Amino acid sequence: MVLGATGAGVLLADAVGAEAAAGVAVGAAGVTGFAGAGLAAGFAAGLAAAGLATGFAAGLAAAGLAAGFAAGLAAAGLAAGFAAGLAAAGLAAGLATAVLATGLAAGLAAGLAAAVLAAGLAAGLAAAVLAAGLAAGLAAAVLAAGLAAGLAAAVLAAGLAAGLAAAVLAAGLAAGLAAAVLAAGLAAGLAAAVLATGFAAGFAAAVLATGLAATFAGVRAPSALATASFTRPTPWASFRLS
């Protein structure tokens, strides 16, 4: 806009200089005409003055035109600047909108990533809790199996101990029965021996008594025979051991 105004001033100065040169020329011509012919010179001077006024008016018009052109240029520059400002504002607004949209998209992406991370953490925690529960259940099952095995071993040991006690009792009973049978056998043998001894003693006593009786009878027989009659029977048939 400054350059346009300067150009208009230069044009105006050129026009004024041209008019001044024309006025000087006209003056010279007037002087010459006055010197040649007064009326023609006056008329020519009037025409020159009219031409000078016309030239001045034309210069003024040219200056106004230049000023209007400069103003138009200034308005055009202002409009262009305003349009550029509007464009810059629109660009800034679009950039801000883009930045906002980008920030919003980044926020949504961050929120989605945080949600996915939270879901992953929750899933991992659930998996860890499930694994811990499975491990606890497995440990409980192993403990129960160990307790059952220990109980079975205890029952087996108790059964073996009971069987051993029964075997010992049976052995003791068998030994006692054998001892009782042996004692009974010994008692029976002893009784048989005593009986046999008694029988032997009785038999010996009987034999002894018989021998004594026979001896006593043999001792008394000669006296009886001497005193008795030979026809009288002897009392052998009625002899008894007392």
C-alpha positions, 0 to 999 in steps of 0.5 A: 500500500505504501508503494502504491501511494508513492507511485501515485505521488510520483505520477502526480509530480510528473504531471505537475512538472509537465504542466509547469513546463507547458506553462513556461512554454506557453508563457514564452509563446505568449511573450513571443506572441505579445511581441508579435501580435497583442490580440493573438498573444492574449488569446493564445495566453488565454488558451494557454491559461485554459490549457494550464487549468485543464492540465492542472485539473487533469493532474488533480484527476490523475492524482485522485485516480492514483489515490483511489487506485492506491486506496483500492490497492490498500482496500484490496490488501486489507481484504486480502489480509483479512482473508488471510487472517480468516484463512489463518484463523480457520487454519488455526481452528482446523489445527486446533480441531485436529489437535483436539481430535488427535488428543481425543483419539489418543485419550481414547486409545490410552483409555482403551489400552488402560481398559485392556491392561486392567482386563488383562490384569484381572484375567491374570489375577483370576488365573493366579487365584484359580491356579492357587485354588487348584494347587490348594486342592491338589495339596488337600487331595495329596494330604487326604491320600497320605492320611488314607494311606497312613490310616490303611497302614495303621489298620494293617499294622493293627491287624498284623499286631492282632494277628500276631497276638492271636498267633501268640495266644493260639501258640500259648493255648496250644502249649498250655494244651500240650502241657495239660495233655502232658500233665494228664498223661503224666498223671495217668502214667503215674496213676497207672504206675501207682495202680500197677504198683498197688496191683503188684503190692497186692499180688505180692501181699497175696502171694506172701499171705498164701505162702504164709498160710501155706507155711502155717498150714504145713507147720500145723499139719503134722500135729493134726495128722498125729492126733487125728484119725486117718479116716477123718477127712482133712479140712483143706477144702474149708481153708480160707485166708483171713 
